[in-house]
Amino acid sequence: QLQLQESGPGLVKPSETLSLTCTVSGGSISNKNYYWGWIRQPPGRGLEWVGSTHYSGKTFYTPSLKSRVTVSIDTSKNQFSLRLSSVTAADSAVYYCAEISAAGTIDYWGQGTLVTVSS
Amino acid sequence: EIVLTQSPGTLSVSPGERATLSCRASQSVRSSLLVWYQQKPGQAPRLLIYGASSRASGIPDRFSGSGSGTDFTLTISRLEPEDFAVFYCQQYGSFPITFGQGTRLEIK
């Protein structure tokens, strides 16, 4: 059974960079059939896809965040990471890491980690 | 970007009855590449339906999806107490991946 676990600071100051890591177990992050992505959900609100990466190095970002976001992959550690720069309170959310099939369905999710942007 | 609009925002239904949730797209969703998820409080979403009408592994047959083009429907035929949650549609036919704003299904 594939499992994903997010880790990183729960509190980030405005204008700084949010950094999260997702550790994948029970499967290989080098599987060519899957992408690895981040989805966020502000408290009490809906879901927003942030970005995805593939073991080949391909990356895809939602247009509204493209200038501030980087998703990277470390196949040696079976991990992938999210960096979001110049954060504001609007970036406060539960951040989920997820396995995304080549067809675009999100089959496995991490439990989510709450990140609050506040001074 | 394809905008998905879900209706109603909140649906109140009694256990044992049928619930019908709607998801309308601002433009046609390619190859009916539309997904439904269920999310319970404090949990990650769970995949219910993919390809507009195919049930994901382990999903009871009381959940069904239908539709094509711009109009899609999730139907839960006989509501069980554990079915009450928030439901989201998502399209993956066009970049970027987008989600609807959700429908909250509550016990009447």
Interface residues (C-beta under 8 A of the other chain):
Chain A: G46 L47 E48 W49 F60 Y61 T62 P63 Y96 I100 A103 G104 T105 I106 D107 W109 G110 Q111 G112
Chain B: E1 L33 V35 Y37 Q43 A44 P45 R46 L47 Y50 A56 Y88 Q90 Y92 G93 F95 P96 I97 T98 F99 G100 Q101 G102
